Amino acid sequence: MKGLIISGILLLSLILNINIVYSEDICFKEIDANKILMDLETGHLDKLELVLFKQKAVEYEKQILIWSDKFKLKDDQLNICNDTVTKYQTLRTDDKKACDEAVKAAKPSFKDILLYSFGVLGAGLLLGLLL
């Protein structure tokens, strides 16, 4: 029984020893493996960031289009408001002219005042002479 255990231990140590010897030839050193792993993780993260950046770029392009449309609408509104202001200024000028003409037409002229005054004076003299 002891012989069986000893032969098992020897066989196991031989197998482990062979694996260790061959593993150094096949496997990477721990530092190299860590570096490769870090590079792979960094590359994977870079790909994820690239995908996120592409998604953000698409969203930003949509926002740019929306803002461009908004600016165009605001420019159109500004042009309409400027046209409205110009029309109101023209209307105000026309109203002022019409008002000035109405005041001028309602106000008696110097000739009318003079004729009225002479008429009243003449009527007064006539009445005075008759009485």
N, CA, C and O atoms as CSV, one atom per row, in Angstrom:
chain,resi,resn,atom,element,x,y,z
A,1,MET,N,N,0.824,-1.164,0.000
A,1,MET,CA,C,0.000,0.000,0.000
A,1,MET,C,C,0.882,1.245,0.000
A,1,MET,O,O,0.634,2.219,-0.711
A,2,LYS,N,N,1.949,1.168,0.852
A,2,LYS,CA,C,2.851,2.291,0.885
A,2,LYS,C,C,3.526,2.465,-0.454
A,2,LYS,O,O,3.781,3.594,-0.874
A,3,GLY,N,N,3.804,1.443,-1.092
A,3,GLY,CA,C,4.467,1.494,-2.397
A,3,GLY,C,C,3.559,2.139,-3.433
A,3,GLY,O,O,4.006,2.888,-4.302
A,4,LEU,N,N,2.287,1.834,-3.319
A,4,LEU,CA,C,1.314,2.412,-4.243
A,4,LEU,C,C,1.182,3.917,-4.032
A,4,LEU,O,O,1.076,4.678,-4.993
A,5,ILE,N,N,1.189,4.330,-2.801
A,5,ILE,CA,C,1.083,5.755,-2.489
A,5,ILE,C,C,2.339,6.472,-2.959
A,5,ILE,O,O,2.264,7.558,-3.534
A,6,ILE,N,N,3.493,5.862,-2.712
A,6,ILE,CA,C,4.754,6.497,-3.122
A,6,ILE,C,C,4.832,6.574,-4.640
A,6,ILE,O,O,5.257,7.594,-5.180
A,7,SER,N,N,4.433,5.525,-5.332
A,7,SER,CA,C,4.463,5.564,-6.796
A,7,SER,C,C,3.462,6.581,-7.323
A,7,SER,O,O,3.730,7.216,-8.343
A,8,GLY,N,N,2.332,6.758,-6.677
A,8,GLY,CA,C,1.336,7.767,-7.080
A,8,GLY,C,C,1.883,9.178,-6.898
A,8,GLY,O,O,1.687,10.059,-7.735
A,9,ILE,N,N,2.576,9.362,-5.774
A,9,ILE,CA,C,3.158,10.684,-5.509
A,9,ILE,C,C,4.260,10.969,-6.516
A,9,ILE,O,O,4.355,12.091,-7.015
A,10,LEU,N,N,5.077,10.007,-6.820
A,10,LEU,CA,C,6.134,10.205,-7.809
A,10,LEU,C,C,5.542,10.494,-9.190
A,10,LEU,O,O,6.016,11.378,-9.903
A,11,LEU,N,N,4.527,9.758,-9.552
A,11,LEU,CA,C,3.873,9.972,-10.843
A,11,LEU,C,C,3.241,11.371,-10.907
A,11,LEU,O,O,3.343,12.069,-11.917
A,12,LEU,N,N,2.602,11.751,-9.832
A,12,LEU,CA,C,1.981,13.069,-9.768
A,12,LEU,C,C,3.040,14.172,-9.832
A,12,LEU,O,O,2.858,15.156,-10.548
A,13,SER,N,N,4.131,14.022,-9.103
A,13,SER,CA,C,5.198,15.037,-9.135
A,13,SER,C,C,5.841,15.091,-10.514
A,13,SER,O,O,6.224,16.166,-10.975
A,14,LEU,N,N,5.962,13.955,-11.171
A,14,LEU,CA,C,6.517,13.924,-12.526
A,14,LEU,C,C,5.591,14.661,-13.501
A,14,LEU,O,O,6.057,15.423,-14.348
A,15,ILE,N,N,4.291,14.434,-13.378
A,15,ILE,CA,C,3.334,15.107,-14.252
A,15,ILE,C,C,3.350,16.610,-14.003
A,15,ILE,O,O,3.367,17.403,-14.944
A,16,LEU,N,N,3.346,16.991,-12.739
A,16,LEU,CA,C,3.366,18.413,-12.406
A,16,LEU,C,C,4.665,19.064,-12.863
A,16,LEU,O,O,4.660,20.193,-13.353
A,17,ASN,N,N,5.763,18.359,-12.702
A,17,ASN,CA,C,7.055,18.879,-13.122
A,17,ASN,C,C,7.095,19.055,-14.635
A,17,ASN,O,O,7.647,20.042,-15.121
A,18,ILE,N,N,6.531,18.136,-15.375
A,18,ILE,CA,C,6.491,18.230,-16.830
A,18,ILE,C,C,5.627,19.411,-17.250
A,18,ILE,O,O,5.997,20.156,-18.156
A,19,ASN,N,N,4.478,19.589,-16.600
A,19,ASN,CA,C,3.588,20.705,-16.925
A,19,ASN,C,C,4.253,22.047,-16.663
A,19,ASN,O,O,4.092,22.991,-17.436
A,20,ILE,N,N,4.988,22.124,-15.586
A,20,ILE,CA,C,5.660,23.378,-15.255
A,20,ILE,C,C,6.727,23.680,-16.293
A,20,ILE,O,O,6.855,24.821,-16.739
A,21,VAL,N,N,7.487,22.681,-16.677
A,21,VAL,CA,C,8.541,22.886,-17.666
A,21,VAL,C,C,7.921,23.301,-18.995
A,21,VAL,O,O,8.392,24.247,-19.627
A,22,TYR,N,N,6.884,22.614,-19.422
A,22,TYR,CA,C,6.262,22.937,-20.700
A,22,TYR,C,C,5.444,24.236,-20.638
A,22,TYR,O,O,5.306,24.946,-21.634
A,23,SER,N,N,4.920,24.520,-19.478
A,23,SER,CA,C,4.104,25.723,-19.375
A,23,SER,C,C,4.953,26.980,-19.561
A,23,SER,O,O,4.461,27.986,-20.073
A,24,GLU,N,N,6.197,26.934,-19.158
A,24,GLU,CA,C,7.056,28.096,-19.365
A,24,GLU,C,C,7.332,28.313,-20.846
A,24,GLU,O,O,7.499,29.451,-21.285
A,25,ASP,N,N,7.380,27.249,-21.607
A,25,ASP,CA,C,7.614,27.376,-23.040
A,25,ASP,C,C,6.345,27.833,-23.774
A,25,ASP,O,O,6.431,28.579,-24.749
A,26,ILE,N,N,5.175,27.392,-23.312
A,26,ILE,CA,C,3.924,27.675,-24.001
A,26,ILE,C,C,3.268,28.960,-23.495
A,26,ILE,O,O,2.827,29.766,-24.315
A,27,CYS,N,N,3.187,29.181,-22.221
A,27,CYS,CA,C,2.456,30.297,-21.620
A,27,CYS,C,C,3.293,31.566,-21.609
A,27,CYS,O,O,4.512,31.544,-21.782
A,28,PHE,N,N,2.597,32.663,-21.402
A,28,PHE,CA,C,3.260,33.962,-21.288
A,28,PHE,C,C,3.689,34.159,-19.845
A,28,PHE,O,O,3.172,33.533,-18.920
A,29,LYS,N,N,4.639,35.039,-19.692
A,29,LYS,CA,C,5.002,35.409,-18.333
A,29,LYS,C,C,3.847,36.209,-17.755
A,29,LYS,O,O,3.031,36.755,-18.497
A,30,GLU,N,N,3.778,36.278,-16.452
A,30,GLU,CA,C,2.655,36.936,-15.798
A,30,GLU,C,C,2.598,38.428,-16.172
A,30,GLU,O,O,1.512,38.979,-16.352
A,31,ILE,N,N,3.733,39.063,-16.285
A,31,ILE,CA,C,3.768,40.486,-16.655
A,31,ILE,C,C,3.243,40.674,-18.073
A,31,ILE,O,O,2.456,41.582,-18.342
A,32,ASP,N,N,3.698,39.784,-18.993
A,32,ASP,CA,C,3.222,39.876,-20.378
A,32,ASP,C,C,1.723,39.589,-20.467
A,32,ASP,O,O,1.005,40.252,-21.215
A,33,ALA,N,N,1.257,38.606,-19.709
A,33,ALA,CA,C,-0.162,38.260,-19.720
A,33,ALA,C,C,-0.994,39.439,-19.193
A,33,ALA,O,O,-2.047,39.758,-19.745
A,34,ASN,N,N,-0.512,40.078,-18.128
A,34,ASN,CA,C,-1.226,41.249,-17.585
A,34,ASN,C,C,-1.274,42.379,-18.613
A,34,ASN,O,O,-2.297,43.044,-18.775
A,35,LYS,N,N,-0.149,42.584,-19.306
A,35,LYS,CA,C,-0.100,43.640,-20.316
A,35,LYS,C,C,-1.070,43.328,-21.462
A,35,LYS,O,O,-1.802,44.205,-21.921
A,36,ILE,N,N,-1.065,42.081,-21.914
A,36,ILE,CA,C,-1.972,41.680,-22.996
A,36,ILE,C,C,-3.430,41.844,-22.543
A,36,ILE,O,O,-4.269,42.342,-23.294
A,37,LEU,N,N,-3.713,41.426,-21.328
A,37,LEU,CA,C,-5.062,41.547,-20.797
A,37,LEU,C,C,-5.477,43.016,-20.705
A,37,LEU,O,O,-6.602,43.367,-21.062
A,38,MET,N,N,-4.586,43.861,-20.237
A,38,MET,CA,C,-4.886,45.290,-20.137
A,38,MET,C,C,-5.119,45.891,-21.525
A,38,MET,O,O,-6.030,46.695,-21.719
A,39,ASP,N,N,-4.278,45.486,-22.490
A,39,ASP,CA,C,-4.459,45.981,-23.850
A,39,ASP,C,C,-5.801,45.535,-24.430
A,39,ASP,O,O,-6.482,46.316,-25.094
A,40,LEU,N,N,-6.177,44.289,-24.182
A,40,LEU,CA,C,-7.463,43.786,-24.667
A,40,LEU,C,C,-8.620,44.537,-24.010
A,40,LEU,O,O,-9.573,44.932,-24.682
A,41,GLU,N,N,-8.528,44.732,-22.691
A,41,GLU,CA,C,-9.592,45.464,-21.998
A,41,GLU,C,C,-9.652,46.911,-22.486
A,41,GLU,O,O,-10.736,47.458,-22.683
A,42,THR,N,N,-8.488,47.525,-22.680
A,42,THR,CA,C,-8.452,48.908,-23.171
A,42,THR,C,C,-9.045,48.981,-24.567
A,42,THR,O,O,-9.819,49.889,-24.869
A,43,GLY,N,N,-8.686,48.028,-25.419
A,43,GLY,CA,C,-9.250,47.992,-26.771
A,43,GLY,C,C,-10.760,47.818,-26.735
A,43,GLY,O,O,-11.481,48.453,-27.504
A,44,HIS,N,N,-11.236,46.965,-25.849
A,44,HIS,CA,C,-12.676,46.753,-25.717
A,44,HIS,C,C,-13.357,48.032,-25.223
A,44,HIS,O,O,-14.413,48.417,-25.724
A,45,LEU,N,N,-12.745,48.676,-24.243
A,45,LEU,CA,C,-13.304,49.942,-23.746
A,45,LEU,C,C,-13.268,51.013,-24.826
A,45,LEU,O,O,-14.195,51.812,-24.958
A,46,ASP,N,N,-12.163,51.021,-25.612
A,46,ASP,CA,C,-12.076,51.991,-26.704
A,46,ASP,C,C,-13.185,51.758,-27.727
A,46,ASP,O,O,-13.764,52.712,-28.248
A,47,LYS,N,N,-13.481,50.486,-28.015
A,47,LYS,CA,C,-14.571,50.187,-28.947
A,47,LYS,C,C,-15.911,50.638,-28.380
A,47,LYS,O,O,-16.743,51.182,-29.106
A,48,LEU,N,N,-16.124,50.414,-27.081
A,48,LEU,CA,C,-17.364,50.866,-26.455
A,48,LEU,C,C,-17.471,52.389,-26.492
A,48,LEU,O,O,-18.534,52.941,-26.774
A,49,GLU,N,N,-16.352,53.060,-26.203
A,49,GLU,CA,C,-16.353,54.525,-26.252
A,49,GLU,C,C,-16.612,55.017,-27.672
A,49,GLU,O,O,-17.320,56.004,-27.873
A,50,LEU,N,N,-16.043,54.332,-28.643
A,50,LEU,CA,C,-16.258,54.710,-30.035
A,50,LEU,C,C,-17.740,54.578,-30.411
A,50,LEU,O,O,-18.300,55.444,-31.083
A,51,VAL,N,N,-18.351,53.501,-29.973
A,51,VAL,CA,C,-19.779,53.311,-30.245
A,51,VAL,C,C,-20.585,54.421,-29.571
A,51,VAL,O,O,-21.503,54.974,-30.176
A,52,LEU,N,N,-20.248,54.749,-28.323
A,52,LEU,CA,C,-20.952,55.822,-27.613
A,52,LEU,C,C,-20.736,57.160,-28.304
A,52,LEU,O,O,-21.672,57.949,-28.439
A,53,PHE,N,N,-19.509,57.419,-28.742
A,53,PHE,CA,C,-19.218,58.676,-29.431
A,53,PHE,C,C,-19.986,58.772,-30.747
A,53,PHE,O,O,-20.459,59.846,-31.118
A,54,LYS,N,N,-20.107,57.648,-31.449
A,54,LYS,CA,C,-20.875,57.652,-32.692
A,54,LYS,C,C,-22.344,57.933,-32.414
A,54,LYS,O,O,-22.989,58.676,-33.154
A,55,GLN,N,N,-22.877,57.337,-31.345
A,55,GLN,CA,C,-24.271,57.586,-30.981
A,55,GLN,C,C,-24.472,59.057,-30.607
A,55,GLN,O,O,-25.457,59.680,-31.004
A,56,LYS,N,N,-23.529,59.599,-29.840
A,56,LYS,CA,C,-23.625,61.017,-29.461
A,56,LYS,C,C,-23.517,61.906,-30.693
A,56,LYS,O,O,-24.211,62.918,-30.791
A,57,ALA,N,N,-22.655,61.537,-31.629
A,57,ALA,CA,C,-22.510,62.331,-32.849
A,57,ALA,C,C,-23.814,62.358,-33.635
A,57,ALA,O,O,-24.201,63.399,-34.165
A,58,VAL,N,N,-24.493,61.214,-33.713
A,58,VAL,CA,C,-25.783,61.153,-34.405
A,58,VAL,C,C,-26.802,62.039,-33.681
A,58,VAL,O,O,-27.562,62.769,-34.318
A,59,GLU,N,N,-26.811,61.969,-32.348
A,59,GLU,CA,C,-27.739,62.808,-31.573
A,59,GLU,C,C,-27.416,64.290,-31.778
A,59,GLU,O,O,-28.320,65.111,-31.933
A,60,TYR,N,N,-26.134,64.625,-31.779
A,60,TYR,CA,C,-25.735,66.026,-31.977
A,60,TYR,C,C,-26.130,66.513,-33.369
A,60,TYR,O,O,-26.555,67.657,-33.527
A,61,GLU,N,N,-25.995,65.667,-34.364
A,61,GLU,CA,C,-26.398,66.057,-35.723
A,61,GLU,C,C,-27.905,66.306,-35.776
A,61,GLU,O,O,-28.359,67.239,-36.438
A,62,LYS,N,N,-28.679,65.470,-35.077
A,62,LYS,CA,C,-30.130,65.688,-35.022
A,62,LYS,C,C,-30.436,67.009,-34.325
A,62,LYS,O,O,-31.298,67.767,-34.770
A,63,GLN,N,N,-29.726,67.283,-33.228
A,63,GLN,CA,C,-29.935,68.538,-32.509
A,63,GLN,C,C,-29.552,69.734,-33.377
A,63,GLN,O,O,-30.221,70.767,-33.344
A,64,ILE,N,N,-28.489,69.598,-34.143
A,64,ILE,CA,C,-28.073,70.685,-35.040
A,64,ILE,C,C,-29.165,70.959,-36.064
A,64,ILE,O,O,-29.483,72.115,-36.344
A,65,LEU,N,N,-29.739,69.901,-36.620
A,65,LEU,CA,C,-30.835,70.082,-37.582
A,65,LEU,C,C,-32.039,70.762,-36.927
A,65,LEU,O,O,-32.658,71.648,-37.517
A,66,ILE,N,N,-32.360,70.341,-35.711
A,66,ILE,CA,C,-33.488,70.942,-34.997
A,66,ILE,C,C,-33.213,72.418,-34.744
A,66,ILE,O,O,-34.085,73.257,-34.973
A,67,TRP,N,N,-31.999,72.748,-34.269
A,67,TRP,CA,C,-31.649,74.142,-34.001
A,67,TRP,C,C,-31.626,74.957,-35.283
A,67,TRP,O,O,-32.014,76.125,-35.286
A,68,SER,N,N,-31.175,74.351,-36.367
A,68,SER,CA,C,-31.180,75.068,-37.648
A,68,SER,C,C,-32.609,75.410,-38.062
A,68,SER,O,O,-32.884,76.516,-38.527
A,69,ASP,N,N,-33.514,74.445,-37.886
A,69,ASP,CA,C,-34.927,74.704,-38.204
A,69,ASP,C,C,-35.495,75.797,-37.299
A,69,ASP,O,O,-36.237,76.666,-37.754
A,70,LYS,N,N,-35.139,75.744,-36.011
A,70,LYS,CA,C,-35.616,76.765,-35.080
A,70,LYS,C,C,-35.101,78.143,-35.484
A,70,LYS,O,O,-35.858,79.114,-35.471
A,71,PHE,N,N,-33.819,78.236,-35.844
A,71,PHE,CA,C,-33.251,79.521,-36.254
A,71,PHE,C,C,-33.919,80.034,-37.523
A,71,PHE,O,O,-34.154,81.234,-37.667
A,72,LYS,N,N,-34.224,79.117,-38.445
A,72,LYS,CA,C,-34.902,79.524,-39.671
A,72,LYS,C,C,-36.287,80.072,-39.354
A,72,LYS,O,O,-36.696,81.093,-39.906
A,73,LEU,N,N,-37.014,79.387,-38.456
A,73,LEU,CA,C,-38.339,79.864,-38.058
A,73,LEU,C,C,-38.241,81.220,-37.362
A,73,LEU,O,O,-39.062,82.105,-37.607
A,74,LYS,N,N,-37.245,81.385,-36.501
A,74,LYS,CA,C,-37.068,82.664,-35.815
A,74,LYS,C,C,-36.730,83.770,-36.814
A,74,LYS,O,O,-37.214,84.893,-36.675
A,75,ASP,N,N,-35.912,83.466,-37.810
A,75,ASP,CA,C,-35.606,84.460,-38.843
A,75,ASP,C,C,-36.870,84.839,-39.613
A,75,ASP,O,O,-37.095,86.012,-39.910
A,76,ASP,N,N,-37.691,83.840,-39.934
A,76,ASP,CA,C,-38.953,84.117,-40.626
A,76,ASP,C,C,-39.864,84.991,-39.758
A,76,ASP,O,O,-40.486,85.931,-40.252
A,77,GLN,N,N,-39.937,84.672,-38.461
A,77,GLN,CA,C,-40.752,85.467,-37.551
A,77,GLN,C,C,-40.213,86.897,-37.466
A,77,GLN,O,O,-40.985,87.855,-37.448
A,78,LEU,N,N,-38.902,87.033,-37.413
A,78,LEU,CA,C,-38.289,88.359,-37.352
A,78,LEU,C,C,-38.615,89.160,-38.610
A,78,LEU,O,O,-38.927,90.348,-38.527
A,79,ASN,N,N,-38.544,88.519,-39.763
A,79,ASN,CA,C,-38.886,89.210,-41.017
A,79,ASN,C,C,-40.352,89.636,-41.027
A,79,ASN,O,O,-40.679,90.739,-41.466
A,80,ILE,N,N,-41.230,88.763,-40.545
A,80,ILE,CA,C,-42.652,89.104,-40.478
A,80,ILE,C,C,-42.863,90.281,-39.531
A,80,ILE,O,O,-43.620,91.202,-39.837
A,81,CYS,N,N,-42.194,90.249,-38.385
A,81,CYS,CA,C,-42.330,91.355,-37.424
A,81,CYS,C,C,-41.787,92.660,-38.014
A,81,CYS,O,O,-42.386,93.718,-37.822
A,82,ASN,N,N,-40.679,92.596,-38.717
A,82,ASN,CA,C,-40.135,93.805,-39.350
A,82,ASN,C,C,-41.103,94.351,-40.401
A,82,ASN,O,O,-41.301,95.561,-40.503
A,83,ASP,N,N,-41.697,93.456,-41.173
A,83,ASP,CA,C,-42.699,93.893,-42.163
A,83,ASP,C,C,-43.899,94.538,-41.475
A,83,ASP,O,O,-44.416,95.554,-41.941
A,84,THR,N,N,-44.340,93.944,-40.365
A,84,THR,CA,C,-45.474,94.491,-39.619
A,84,THR,C,C,-45.140,95.875,-39.076
A,84,THR,O,O,-45.961,96.789,-39.154
A,85,VAL,N,N,-43.939,96.035,-38.525
A,85,VAL,CA,C,-43.522,97.341,-38.001
A,85,VAL,C,C,-43.498,98.371,-39.130
A,85,VAL,O,O,-43.958,99.499,-38.953
A,86,THR,N,N,-42.966,97.987,-40.279
A,86,THR,CA,C,-42.921,98.905,-41.422
A,86,THR,C,C,-44.331,99.303,-41.850
A,86,THR,O,O,-44.582,100.473,-42.139
A,87,LYS,N,N,-45.248,98.350,-41.892
A,87,LYS,CA,C,-46.635,98.645,-42.267
A,87,LYS,C,C,-47.288,99.570,-41.243
A,87,LYS,O,O,-48.004,100.500,-41.617
A,88,TYR,N,N,-47.046,99.319,-39.948
A,88,TYR,CA,C,-47.613,100.195,-38.919
A,88,TYR,C,C,-47.037,101.604,-39.004
A,88,TYR,O,O,-47.754,102.580,-38.783
A,89,GLN,N,N,-45.755,101.719,-39.320
A,89,GLN,CA,C,-45.162,103.047,-39.476
A,89,GLN,C,C,-45.773,103.780,-40.667
A,89,GLN,O,O,-46.058,104.976,-40.589
A,90,THR,N,N,-45.970,103.066,-41.751
A,90,THR,CA,C,-46.608,103.665,-42.924
A,90,THR,C,C,-48.044,104.081,-42.591
A,90,THR,O,O,-48.481,105.168,-42.966
A,91,LEU,N,N,-48.770,103.216,-41.889
A,91,LEU,CA,C,-50.144,103.520,-41.493
A,91,LEU,C,C,-50.192,104.735,-40.569
A,91,LEU,O,O,-51.071,105.585,-40.706
A,92,ARG,N,N,-49.265,104.818,-39.644
A,92,ARG,CA,C,-49.211,105.953,-38.729
A,92,ARG,C,C,-48.920,107.251,-39.474
A,92,ARG,O,O,-49.522,108.286,-39.189
A,93,THR,N,N,-48.005,107.192,-40.419
A,93,THR,CA,C,-47.687,108.368,-41.229
A,93,THR,C,C,-48.905,108.809,-42.033
A,93,THR,O,O,-49.214,109.998,-42.105
A,94,ASP,N,N,-49.594,107.841,-42.636
A,94,ASP,CA,C,-50.804,108.164,-43.405
A,94,ASP,C,C,-51.887,108.734,-42.496
A,94,ASP,O,O,-52.567,109.691,-42.870
A,95,ASP,N,N,-52.057,108.152,-41.295
A,95,ASP,CA,C,-53.049,108.667,-40.347
A,95,ASP,C,C,-52.716,110.097,-39.917
A,95,ASP,O,O,-53.604,110.940,-39.790
A,96,LYS,N,N,-51.440,110.356,-39.699
A,96,LYS,CA,C,-51.022,111.700,-39.292
A,96,LYS,C,C,-51.321,112.704,-40.403
A,96,LYS,O,O,-51.800,113.807,-40.142
A,97,LYS,N,N,-51.034,112.313,-41.639
A,97,LYS,CA,C,-51.324,113.194,-42.773
A,97,LYS,C,C,-52.832,113.456,-42.872
A,97,LYS,O,O,-53.258,114.593,-43.072
A,98,ALA,N,N,-53.627,112.403,-42.732
A,98,ALA,CA,C,-55.087,112.550,-42.818
A,98,ALA,C,C,-55.603,113.425,-41.686
A,98,ALA,O,O,-56.493,114.249,-41.897
A,99,CYS,N,N,-55.058,113.256,-40.497
A,99,CYS,CA,C,-55.464,114.055,-39.346
A,99,CYS,C,C,-55.093,115.528,-39.554
A,99,CYS,O,O,-55.887,116.424,-39.270
A,100,ASP,N,N,-53.877,115.762,-40.054
A,100,ASP,CA,C,-53.445,117.141,-40.334
A,100,ASP,C,C,-54.338,117.782,-41.392
A,100,ASP,O,O,-54.702,118.952,-41.276
A,101,GLU,N,N,-54.684,117.025,-42.407
A,101,GLU,CA,C,-55.570,117.555,-43.452
A,101,GLU,C,C,-56.959,117.833,-42.892
A,101,GLU,O,O,-57.577,118.832,-43.259
A,102,ALA,N,N,-57.466,116.964,-42.003
A,102,ALA,CA,C,-58.780,117.176,-41.408
A,102,ALA,C,C,-58.775,118.428,-40.531
A,102,ALA,O,O,-59.729,119.207,-40.546
A,103,VAL,N,N,-57.699,118.617,-39.769
A,103,VAL,CA,C,-57.588,119.812,-38.931
A,103,VAL,C,C,-57.499,121.054,-39.809
A,103,VAL,O,O,-58.133,122.072,-39.529
A,104,LYS,N,N,-56.720,120.963,-40.855
A,104,LYS,CA,C,-56.568,122.094,-41.774
A,104,LYS,C,C,-57.892,122.420,-42.450
A,104,LYS,O,O,-58.233,123.588,-42.636
A,105,ALA,N,N,-58.638,121.373,-42.819
A,105,ALA,CA,C,-59.928,121.587,-43.480
A,105,ALA,C,C,-60.955,122.156,-42.503
A,105,ALA,O,O,-61.798,122.956,-42.909
A,106,ALA,N,N,-60.908,121.774,-41.252
A,106,ALA,CA,C,-61.862,122.242,-40.255
A,106,ALA,C,C,-61.540,123.661,-39.788
A,106,ALA,O,O,-62.438,124.390,-39.368
A,107,LYS,N,N,-60.329,124.040,-39.854
A,107,LYS,CA,C,-59.891,125.364,-39.420
A,107,LYS,C,C,-60.217,126.376,-40.517
A,107,LYS,O,O,-59.864,126.164,-41.677
A,108,PRO,N,N,-60.882,127.464,-40.165
A,108,PRO,CA,C,-61.193,128.461,-41.196
A,108,PRO,C,C,-59.929,129.181,-41.653
A,108,PRO,O,O,-59.022,129.444,-40.863
A,109,SER,N,N,-59.892,129.488,-42.931
A,109,SER,CA,C,-58.729,130.180,-43.472
A,109,SER,C,C,-58.799,131.669,-43.132
A,109,SER,O,O,-59.831,132.169,-42.683
A,110,PHE,N,N,-57.716,132.345,-43.349
A,110,PHE,CA,C,-57.658,133.786,-43.070
A,110,PHE,C,C,-58.668,134.534,-43.922
A,110,PHE,O,O,-59.296,135.488,-43.463
A,111,LYS,N,N,-58.819,134.105,-45.143
A,111,LYS,CA,C,-59.776,134.725,-46.071
A,111,LYS,C,C,-61.190,134.570,-45.546
A,111,LYS,O,O,-61.977,135.516,-45.580
A,112,ASP,N,N,-61.526,133.342,-45.044
A,112,ASP,CA,C,-62.864,133.112,-44.502
A,112,ASP,C,C,-63.111,133.977,-43.266
A,112,ASP,O,O,-64.197,134.533,-43.103
A,113,ILE,N,N,-62.119,134.089,-42.409
A,113,ILE,CA,C,-62.262,134.903,-41.197
A,113,ILE,C,C,-62.444,136.370,-41.570
A,113,ILE,O,O,-63.269,137.068,-40.980
A,114,LEU,N,N,-61.680,136.830,-42.542
A,114,LEU,CA,C,-61.762,138.222,-42.985
A,114,LEU,C,C,-63.132,138.521,-43.585
A,114,LEU,O,O,-63.743,139.542,-43.270
A,115,LEU,N,N,-63.614,137.629,-44.449
A,115,LEU,CA,C,-64.932,137.824,-45.050
A,115,LEU,C,C,-66.026,137.817,-43.986
A,115,LEU,O,O,-66.940,138.639,-44.044
A,116,TYR,N,N,-65.951,136.914,-43.027
A,116,TYR,CA,C,-66.938,136.828,-41.957
A,116,TYR,C,C,-66.913,138.104,-41.122
A,116,TYR,O,O,-67.958,138.641,-40.753
A,117,SER,N,N,-65.708,138.577,-40.834
A,117,SER,CA,C,-65.578,139.793,-40.031
A,117,SER,C,C,-66.180,140.999,-40.750
A,117,SER,O,O,-66.904,141.786,-40.140
A,118,PHE,N,N,-65.886,141.147,-42.037
A,118,PHE,CA,C,-66.452,142.261,-42.804
A,118,PHE,C,C,-67.962,142.124,-42.938
A,118,PHE,O,O,-68.686,143.119,-42.941
A,119,GLY,N,N,-68.426,140.897,-43.048
A,119,GLY,CA,C,-69.866,140.656,-43.137
A,119,GLY,C,C,-70.564,141.077,-41.861
A,119,GLY,O,O,-71.603,141.737,-41.901
A,120,VAL,N,N,-69.996,140.698,-40.730
A,120,VAL,CA,C,-70.589,141.058,-39.445
A,120,VAL,C,C,-70.504,142.575,-39.243
A,120,VAL,O,O,-71.455,143.183,-38.752
A,121,LEU,N,N,-69.391,143.184,-39.612
A,121,LEU,CA,C,-69.224,144.632,-39.498
A,121,LEU,C,C,-70.232,145.369,-40.385
A,121,LEU,O,O,-70.845,146.355,-39.975
A,122,GLY,N,N,-70.382,144.868,-41.593
A,122,GLY,CA,C,-71.332,145.454,-42.530
A,122,GLY,C,C,-72.751,145.347,-41.998
A,122,GLY,O,O,-73.514,146.309,-42.080
A,123,ALA,N,N,-73.116,144.195,-41.456
A,123,ALA,CA,C,-74.448,144.006,-40.909
A,123,ALA,C,C,-74.643,144.925,-39.705
A,123,ALA,O,O,-75.726,145.479,-39.512
A,124,GLY,N,N,-73.632,145.080,-38.926
A,124,GLY,CA,C,-73.702,145.962,-37.758
A,124,GLY,C,C,-73.877,147.400,-38.168
A,124,GLY,O,O,-74.672,148.123,-37.567
A,125,LEU,N,N,-73.156,147.829,-39.176
A,125,LEU,CA,C,-73.279,149.204,-39.687
A,125,LEU,C,C,-74.649,149.415,-40.286
A,125,LEU,O,O,-75.261,150.465,-40.090
A,126,LEU,N,N,-75.125,148.451,-40.998
A,126,LEU,CA,C,-76.436,148.550,-41.607
A,126,LEU,C,C,-77.521,148.663,-40.546
A,126,LEU,O,O,-78.442,149.469,-40.678
A,127,LEU,N,N,-77.416,147.881,-39.524
A,127,LEU,CA,C,-78.369,147.919,-38.417
A,127,LEU,C,C,-78.246,149.259,-37.690
A,127,LEU,O,O,-79.241,149.846,-37.266
A,128,GLY,N,N,-77.038,149.716,-37.560
A,128,GLY,CA,C,-76.811,150.986,-36.891
A,128,GLY,C,C,-77.404,152.141,-37.663
A,128,GLY,O,O,-77.943,153.079,-37.075
A,129,LEU,N,N,-77.311,152.080,-38.949
A,129,LEU,CA,C,-77.857,153.138,-39.778
A,129,LEU,C,C,-79.398,153.093,-39.788
A,129,LEU,O,O,-80.063,154.126,-39.858
A,130,LEU,N,N,-79.908,151.944,-39.720
A,130,LEU,CA,C,-81.355,151.795,-39.719
A,130,LEU,C,C,-81.955,152.213,-38.377
A,130,LEU,O,O,-83.110,152.637,-38.339
A,131,LEU,N,N,-81.302,152.122,-37.412
A,131,LEU,CA,C,-81.844,152.467,-36.107
A,131,LEU,C,C,-81.446,153.849,-35.798
A,131,LEU,O,O,-81.790,154.368,-34.737
